[in-house]
Amino acid sequence: MKDLIGFIETNLMNRIKAFAMIWEGMQNRDLKKVNNGLFQMSPGVEDVIGKTAQLGKEMAAVAKAGENIERQQQRLEKDRINNIATNKTLLGLIEAQKNIRDNEFNSIDKRKKAKEEAAKLEQRRLKTLEDLAQRQVDILMQEANLCGGIDKLRNDEVQKIKEAENEQADIREDSLGRQNETITNRYQLE
């Protein structure tokens, strides 16, 4: 019963405030106050115009963030496409340096230089691939944050993030294997 009385009191007070706001708006010829009072009178919510304007601002901010994420995704896709040839070229150069390194007819100095050059090229390749993978993870996390956090995502969206993180780990693992080969061969040339 107390809840009902409290509800009626609150509702009645909101209606009186709304009527007072309409009256004040009419006397001051303030159309915004009149509209606010009318909106407040029906649902009993205060400052409907202000809250609606705030909601509009928040929606615009979300739309802008979404556009920014879309631009980042487009740049990432373009960079990935451009990296296809670069990655293959680097792999070819790395293998060429390994061939020089493994050729026993070459001098030890030449073989050592080739080994070091292969390691530098692998580091460059790794840095590029890791950067692309990290950017994808960052974009997916921005999208998740825009939706209220990773906990609010559907399973397929969470899976997409986890797959991007796994791709990043695979890149590191592959590169570490290649670097390990370089380290192993370093001792063979000494």
Residue pairs with C-beta under 8 A, 6 or more apart in sequence:
10 44
11 44
14 40
14 44
14 45
14 46
15 41
15 44
17 40
17 46
18 37
18 38
18 40
18 41
18 44
19 37
19 41
20 37
21 33
21 34
21 36
21 37
21 40
22 33
22 34
22 37
22 38
22 41
23 37
24 30
24 33
25 31
25 32
25 33
25 34
25 35
25 36
25 37
26 34
32 49
35 49
36 47
36 48
36 49
36 50
39 45
39 48
39 49
40 46
40 47
40 48
45 51
62 146
65 142
65 146
66 146
69 139
69 142
69 143
69 146
72 135
72 138
72 139
72 142
73 139
76 132
76 135
76 136
76 139
79 132
79 135
80 132
83 128
83 129
83 132
86 128
87 125
87 128
87 129
90 121
90 122
90 124
90 125
91 125
93 121
94 118
94 121
94 122
94 125
94 178
97 114
97 115
97 117
97 118
97 121
98 114
98 115
98 118
100 106
100 110
100 111
100 114
101 111
101 112
101 114
101 115
101 118
101 185
101 189
102 111
102 185
103 111
106 114
108 189
111 189
112 189
115 182
115 185
115 186
115 189
118 182
119 179
119 182
122 175
122 178
122 179
122 182
123 179
125 175
126 171
126 172
126 175
129 171
129 175
130 168
130 171
130 172
133 164
133 167
133 168
133 171
134 168
136 164
136 167
137 161
137 164
137 165
137 168
140 160
140 161
140 164
141 150
141 161
143 157
144 150
144 152
144 153
144 157
144 161
147 153
147 157
150 158
150 161
153 161
